[in-house]
Amino acid sequence: MAPEKPQWRELHTEVVTTGLCTGCAGCVVACPYDVLGYDESAGTYRPFHVDEHGGPDDCTYGQRGCTLCTRACPRFRTWEGEIDQFLFGRPRTEDEVYGIAEQVLFARAVDPELHAAGQDGGLVSAMLVHALEADLVDAALVSVTEDGGAGKAVPTVARTRAEVLAAAGSRYTYSANPLAYGAAIAEGAERLALVGMSCQASVPAVMAARRAGKVARRFTLTIGLLCSKTFHEDVFTELLDQRYGIAQGDIVRVNIKGAMQVSTRDGGYHEVPLKEARAWTRDGCKLCPDFAAEHADVSTGGIGAFPDWTLVIVRTARGRELLAGMVEAGAVEVRPIEDDPGALVLLERLSRVSRRRWPDSADPGPRRIPLQSS
């Protein structure tokens, strides 16, 4: 019997229609025939297949042997174990709740402009500027908001310091940043950095592990963003505006640290309980088991006691070399995780919470980690 060659038909049945799909758009980017589109209407954020090449649930190219969409999906079948083995040469142990890591520490940008523009110390912006100026990458796939303030986030390409600054700050609506891949390549970029939430941060690694071709080879740096959930953009109008009187156009910054923290143009500050925003949680986040961007080169997030420092999880040699180069260049300052041991406790707790979402009906890998601390 010939070996199975899973294609869009299996991806549609096992991932897209079961709730496992996070909307990362890895399959769309990997498709060499442009028969996959991306639907973000009404907060859908999922891939779809064009009718003229097999209809919504099959693919004429898949019938002929193309499997690239399944090879690019970080939720298809045994994804977690495959990526762990590829990146780290071994499966994670039961106590590696937030994934395999070389080091955990705090860091922040030294450059005052990057520090001020970014969130939690501007570290990610500093990483991108350093990678671009040191000729480590040609471009970065990031996001901006459509109106330059709070609101719908959209993928874009950053090739300069100014473009990195324009993309600085956190988003809490979803942007499938891998979708900026085509624009970056069209502009001549060959070495790409991807900044993405946990689900997106697994895309380059799963592509490489499953040998998804040229697209996989172009991703040379992955910076993951710790993420428990994102919200539909209607959260701004239906919750913040209608219930709290905070107009979307007045919002300059949103952060989530136990509550939705909203800063406005007039210097105002508001806290909205997270439970009130739950109804606007994006569907693609509801079953995602990865809080800690476990397959990035470097994972980053604003947790811990220090509001202007970023918690950093160094995972790969590429991530280690990037951070070491920045320290040597004076682009970043660091402090040990021991300065705030509670941050590690919180990191582990939030990682376990996310892992509880993964359904028993899917591949058991993500549920192998105990869901309660011992």
GUTITOR-869679 format. One record per residue (C-alpha): residue in one letter; chain; x, y, z. Coordinates in steps of 0.1 Angstrom, whole numbers, plus 5000, padded with zeros to 4 digits. Each point is the difference from the previous one (the first is absolute). Layout:
% residues N
A;A;X;Y;Z
...
This chain:
% residues 374
M;A;5000;5000;5000
A;A;5013;5034;4991
P;A;5007;5023;5029
E;A;4974;5026;5008
K;A;5006;5035;4987
P;A;4977;5022;5021
Q;A;4989;5031;4982
W;A;4974;5028;5003
R;A;4972;4975;5003
E;A;5015;4986;5033
L;A;5010;5035;5012
H;A;4965;5012;4995
T;A;4984;4971;5017
E;A;5024;4996;5029
V;A;5010;5036;5008
V;A;4980;5028;4982
T;A;4965;4986;5009
T;A;5008;4986;5034
G;A;5010;5032;5018
L;A;5038;4992;5001
C;A;5007;5025;4973
T;A;5016;5031;5015
G;A;4999;5021;4968
C;A;5038;5002;4998
A;A;4999;5000;4962
G;A;5030;4976;4997
C;A;4981;4979;4975
V;A;4990;5030;4979
V;A;5036;5012;4998
A;A;5014;4965;4991
C;A;4975;4993;4973
P;A;5019;5001;4966
Y;A;4968;5001;4979
D;A;4982;5030;5016
V;A;4968;4979;5006
L;A;4998;5009;5037
G;A;4985;5033;5011
Y;A;4996;5015;5034
D;A;4967;5011;5015
E;A;5000;5027;5027
S;A;4965;5012;4995
A;A;4979;5001;5032
G;A;5031;4989;5019
T;A;5002;4967;4983
Y;A;5039;4999;4995
R;A;5002;4967;4982
P;A;5012;4986;4967
F;A;4977;4989;4973
H;A;5004;4982;4967
V;A;4988;5014;4967
D;A;4971;4983;4983
E;A;5015;4996;4966
H;A;5028;4976;5012
G;A;4981;4975;5021
G;A;4974;5020;5019
P;A;5003;5009;5037
D;A;5009;4965;5013
D;A;5023;4985;4974
C;A;5029;5011;4977
T;A;5008;4989;4964
Y;A;5037;5006;5006
G;A;4998;4980;5032
Q;A;4985;4972;4981
R;A;5031;5001;4978
G;A;5023;4997;5030
C;A;5005;5036;5014
T;A;5002;4999;5038
L;A;5016;5034;5008
C;A;4969;5014;5018
T;A;5001;4972;5026
R;A;5038;5003;5003
A;A;4996;5037;5009
C;A;4973;4995;5026
P;A;5011;5003;5036
R;A;4969;4982;5012
F;A;4999;4970;4976
R;A;5004;4966;5017
T;A;5032;4995;5019
W;A;5012;5036;4996
E;A;5014;5006;5035
G;A;5022;4969;5002
E;A;5012;5005;4965
I;A;5011;5036;5006
D;A;5016;4992;5034
Q;A;5021;4973;4984
F;A;5010;5022;4971
L;A;5009;5030;5020
F;A;5015;4984;5031
G;A;5008;4965;4991
R;A;4978;4985;5027
P;A;4964;5001;5013
R;A;4993;5023;5030
T;A;4998;4985;5034
E;A;4970;5003;5022
D;A;5015;5028;5021
E;A;5006;5022;4969
V;A;4966;5014;5002
Y;A;5008;5032;4979
G;A;5021;4980;4975
I;A;5037;4993;4997
A;A;5021;5030;5009
E;A;5037;5008;5004
Q;A;4995;5030;5022
V;A;4973;5023;5014
L;A;5009;5036;5009
F;A;4987;5036;4998
A;A;5012;5025;4974
R;A;4992;5034;4986
A;A;5012;5024;4973
V;A;5027;5025;5008
D;A;4991;5023;4971
P;A;4975;5025;5016
E;A;4979;5004;4969
L;A;4995;4962;4996
H;A;4994;4997;5038
A;A;4973;5027;4999
A;A;4983;4988;4969
G;A;4999;4964;5009
Q;A;4981;4981;5027
D;A;5016;4987;5031
G;A;5034;5015;4992
G;A;5000;4999;4962
L;A;5020;4968;4998
V;A;4984;4985;4969
S;A;5004;5033;4981
A;A;5037;5000;5011
M;A;5004;4964;4988
L;A;4986;5009;4965
V;A;5021;5031;4996
H;A;5031;4981;5011
A;A;4993;4971;4976
L;A;4994;5024;4971
E;A;5030;5023;5006
A;A;5023;4970;5007
D;A;4989;4985;4966
L;A;4986;4969;5017
V;A;4966;5004;4982
D;A;4987;5020;4970
A;A;4965;5006;5014
A;A;4977;4992;5028
L;A;4963;4989;4999
V;A;4982;5020;5026
S;A;4967;5018;5005
V;A;4986;5035;5002
T;A;4965;5012;5007
E;A;4979;5013;4972
D;A;4995;5035;5015
G;A;5033;5002;5018
G;A;4983;4997;5034
A;A;4981;4973;5017
G;A;4979;4978;4978
K;A;5003;4974;4972
A;A;5035;4988;4996
V;A;5013;4991;4965
P;A;5032;4983;4988
T;A;5028;5022;4985
V;A;5037;4999;4992
A;A;5026;5020;5019
R;A;5034;5005;4982
T;A;5012;5031;5018
R;A;5003;5014;5035
A;A;4972;5025;4993
E;A;4977;4971;4989
V;A;5009;4980;5031
L;A;4991;5030;5021
A;A;4967;5004;4982
A;A;4991;4964;5009
A;A;5011;5003;5036
G;A;4977;4990;5028
S;A;4977;4971;5008
R;A;4968;4990;4981
Y;A;4971;4983;5016
T;A;4980;4994;4968
Y;A;5013;4974;4976
S;A;5024;5005;4972
A;A;5012;4970;4979
N;A;5035;5014;4996
P;A;5012;4972;4977
L;A;4977;5015;4974
A;A;5025;5028;4995
Y;A;5024;4974;4985
G;A;4989;5006;4964
A;A;5005;5038;5003
A;A;5035;4995;5015
I;A;5011;4976;4973
A;A;4986;5023;4973
E;A;5022;5028;5014
G;A;5031;4977;4996
A;A;5004;4988;5036
E;A;5015;4965;5004
R;A;5007;4997;5037
L;A;4969;5007;5021
A;A;4994;5005;5037
L;A;4965;4992;5012
V;A;4985;5016;5030
G;A;4969;4981;5010
M;A;4978;4987;5027
S;A;5005;4965;5013
C;A;4981;4983;4972
Q;A;5018;5019;4973
A;A;5034;4994;5017
S;A;4997;4963;4992
V;A;4995;5006;4963
P;A;5037;5003;4989
A;A;5010;4971;5022
V;A;4973;4976;4988
M;A;5008;5010;4964
A;A;5036;4992;5005
A;A;4993;4968;5019
R;A;4978;4987;4972
R;A;5021;5014;4972
A;A;4976;5024;4986
G;A;5024;5014;4974
K;A;5012;5035;4992
V;A;4975;5017;5022
A;A;5014;4982;5031
R;A;5036;5009;4991
R;A;4992;5037;4998
F;A;4990;5002;5036
T;A;5033;5007;5019
L;A;4988;5014;5033
T;A;4968;4995;5020
I;A;4991;5022;5029
G;A;4970;4987;5018
L;A;4975;5020;5021
L;A;4986;4984;5032
C;A;4963;4999;4994
S;A;4970;4986;5019
K;A;4974;5014;4975
T;A;4991;5027;4976
F;A;4967;5018;4995
H;A;4977;5008;4972
E;A;5004;5037;4991
D;A;4963;5006;5010
V;A;5013;4999;5036
F;A;5009;5037;4995
T;A;4966;5012;4989
E;A;4977;4976;5018
L;A;5018;4997;5033
L;A;5024;5029;5006
D;A;4979;5027;4982
Q;A;4964;4989;5007
R;A;5005;4988;5036
Y;A;5029;5021;5012
G;A;4998;5031;4979
I;A;5035;4996;4987
A;A;5000;5010;4963
Q;A;5022;4979;4978
G;A;5016;5031;4984
D;A;5011;5012;5035
I;A;5019;4968;5008
V;A;5038;5002;4997
R;A;5010;4968;5017
V;A;4985;4968;5013
N;A;5018;4975;5022
I;A;4988;4969;5018
K;A;5014;4992;5034
G;A;4972;4984;5020
A;A;4976;5025;4985
M;A;4996;5019;4967
Q;A;5020;5032;5007
V;A;4990;5028;4977
S;A;5019;5033;4997
T;A;4984;5029;4982
R;A;5012;5031;4982
D;A;4990;5024;5028
G;A;5023;4981;5024
G;A;4971;4979;5014
Y;A;5004;4964;5012
H;A;4973;4974;5003
E;A;4999;4964;5011
V;A;4973;4976;4986
P;A;4997;4965;5016
L;A;5011;4974;4976
K;A;4969;4979;5006
E;A;4979;5028;4984
A;A;5020;4996;4968
R;A;4996;4963;4999
A;A;4971;5001;4976
W;A;5022;5016;4974
T;A;5027;4973;5001
R;A;5010;4990;4965
D;A;4988;4964;4991
G;A;5035;4990;4989
C;A;5014;5006;5035
K;A;4975;4978;5019
L;A;5018;4967;4995
C;A;5036;5013;4997
P;A;5023;4982;5025
D;A;5031;5023;4995
F;A;5003;5030;5022
A;A;5038;5003;5000
A;A;5008;5000;4962
E;A;5017;4967;5006
H;A;5016;4997;4965
A;A;5014;5035;4995
D;A;5038;5007;5001
V;A;4992;5025;5027
S;A;4967;5003;5019
T;A;4991;5034;5015
G;A;4972;5013;5022
G;A;4991;5027;5026
I;A;4996;4979;5031
G;A;5016;5005;5033
A;A;5004;5028;5026
F;A;5020;5024;4978
P;A;4977;5020;4977
D;A;5027;5012;4976
W;A;5019;4967;4996
T;A;4991;4971;4977
L;A;5002;4964;5012
V;A;5022;4981;4974
I;A;5002;4963;4994
V;A;5030;4991;4979
R;A;4993;4967;4982
T;A;5024;4994;4971
A;A;5036;5008;4991
R;A;4987;5026;4976
G;A;4982;5017;5028
R;A;5030;4998;5023
E;A;5023;5015;4974
L;A;4976;5029;4993
L;A;4997;5010;5037
A;A;5037;4996;5006
G;A;5008;5022;4970
M;A;4976;5026;5013
V;A;5016;5000;5034
E;A;5034;5003;4985
A;A;4988;5029;4978
G;A;4985;5018;5030
A;A;4965;4998;4984
V;A;4984;4983;5030
E;A;5004;4996;5037
V;A;4991;4969;5019
R;A;4993;4989;5035
P;A;4996;4964;5014
I;A;4967;4983;5005
E;A;5010;4996;5036
D;A;4991;5037;5005
D;A;4964;4990;4997
P;A;4995;4962;5006
G;A;4962;5005;5000
A;A;5002;5007;4963
L;A;5010;4963;4994
V;A;4972;4988;5022
L;A;4975;5021;4979
L;A;5016;4989;4967
E;A;4995;4963;5010
R;A;4965;5006;5013
L;A;4988;5018;4969
S;A;5016;4973;4978
R;A;4981;4973;5018
V;A;4967;5020;4997
S;A;5005;5001;4962
R;A;5008;4963;4998
R;A;4967;4991;5016
R;A;4983;5013;4969
W;A;5013;4973;4977
P;A;4973;4975;4994
D;A;5003;4963;5007
S;A;4988;4992;4965
A;A;5031;5015;4984
D;A;5036;4987;5001
P;A;5009;4993;5036
G;A;5034;5017;4999
P;A;4991;5034;5015
R;A;4981;4983;5029
R;A;5030;4979;5009
I;A;5012;5028;5023
P;A;4981;4997;5034
L;A;4972;5025;5001
Q;A;5005;5006;5037
S;A;5033;5008;5018
S;A;5012;4973;5023
